[in-house]
């Protein structure tokens, strides 16, 4: 697979994940809204890394780590969101945490995270050539 095809692949599944986040919000599966936001941003970051360095990003789900590899300066709000999403992603993977998080994540929180994630997603896409 050529470099552009790989980048396009990451971007296609990132877009799918962001669309899935919106669908999860509509169906009131708020924890999955947040999970899919993290996934969409992670895959977009990996596409940018691949395009910029012509090699795959290291295997990580930590959005702060991944964005720092790119030598770009995100807004503080974007960094705060990436840190929050990384925490939810990691904790949400374990059954005992997932149950606790499901209670803590409500519609208003998921609305905010989805809105902010869409802003970060659009900013990240603007970094692509």
C-alpha positions in Angstrom: 0.0 0.0 0.0 1.3 3.4 -0.9 1.8 6.2 1.6 -1.2 8.2 0.4 -3.4 5.1 0.5 -2.4 4.5 4.1 -3.0 8.1 5.1 -6.4 7.9 3.4 -7.2 4.7 5.2 -6.5 6.3 8.6 -8.6 9.3 7.6 -11.5 7.2 6.4 -11.8 5.3 9.6 -11.3 8.5 11.7 -14.2 10.0 9.9 -16.3 6.9 10.4 -15.4 7.0 14.1 -16.5 10.7 14.4 -19.7 9.9 12.7 -20.2 7.0 15.0 -19.6 9.3 18.0 -22.5 11.4 16.7 -24.7 8.4 16.3 -23.9 7.2 19.8 -24.9 10.6 21.2 -28.2 10.4 19.4 -28.8 7.0 20.8 -27.9 8.1 24.4 -24.9 5.9 24.7 -22.8 8.6 26.1 -19.8 6.7 27.2 -19.4 5.4 23.7 -19.8 8.9 22.3 -16.6 9.7 24.3 -14.8 6.5 23.3 -15.5 7.1 19.6 -14.3 10.7 19.9 -11.0 9.5 21.3 -10.7 6.9 18.5 -11.4 9.4 15.8 -8.8 11.9 17.0 -6.3 9.1 17.6 -6.6 7.9 14.0 -6.4 11.4 12.6 -3.2 12.0 14.6 -1.8 8.8 13.2 -2.7 9.9 9.6 -0.9 13.2 10.1 2.1 11.4 11.6 2.2 9.0 8.7 2.0 11.8 6.1 4.6 14.0 7.9 7.2 11.4 8.7 6.4 8.7 6.1 6.2 6.1 8.9 3.6 4.7 11.2 3.1 6.5 14.6 4.2 4.5 17.6 1.4 2.2 19.0 -0.2 4.4 21.6 -3.7 5.6 22.5 -2.3 8.6 24.4 -3.5 11.6 22.4 -1.1 14.0 24.2 1.8 11.8 23.3 0.7 11.5 19.7 0.1 15.2 19.2 3.5 16.1 20.7 5.2 13.9 18.1 3.9 16.2 15.4 5.7 19.4 16.5 2.5 21.5 16.4 1.0 23.8 19.0 -2.6 23.0 19.8 -4.8 25.4 21.8 -4.8 24.7 25.5 -8.4 23.7 25.3 -7.5 21.1 22.7 -4.8 19.7 24.9 -7.2 19.6 27.9 -9.7 17.7 25.8 -7.0 15.2 24.5 -6.0 14.5 28.1 -9.6 14.0 29.2 -10.3 11.7 26.3 -7.1 9.6 26.9 -8.2 9.1 30.5 -11.7 8.0 29.5 -10.3 5.7 26.9 -7.9 3.9 29.2 -10.3 3.7 32.1 -13.2 2.7 29.9 -11.5 -0.4 28.7 -11.8 -2.1 32.1 -15.2 -3.5 33.2 -15.1 -2.1 36.7 -14.2 1.4 35.5 -16.7 1.2 32.6 -19.6 0.7 34.9 -18.5 3.7 37.1 -17.9 5.9 34.1 -21.2 5.1 32.6 -22.8 6.6 35.7 -20.6 9.7 35.6 -21.0 10.5 31.9 -24.3 12.3 31.2 -25.8 13.9 28.1 -24.4 17.4 28.9 -20.9 16.1 29.4 -21.0 14.0 26.2 -22.5 17.0 24.2 -19.5 19.1 25.3 -16.9 16.5 24.5 -18.5 15.7 21.1 -18.6 19.4 20.2 -15.0 20.0 21.3 -13.8 16.8 19.6 -15.3 18.0 16.4 -13.4 21.2 16.7 -10.2 19.4 17.3 -10.9 17.0 14.5 -11.4 19.9 12.0 -8.2 21.5 13.2 -6.2 18.3 12.8 -7.6 17.8 9.3 -6.4 21.3 8.4 -2.8 20.2 9.2 -2.9 17.7 6.4 -1.4 18.5 3.0 
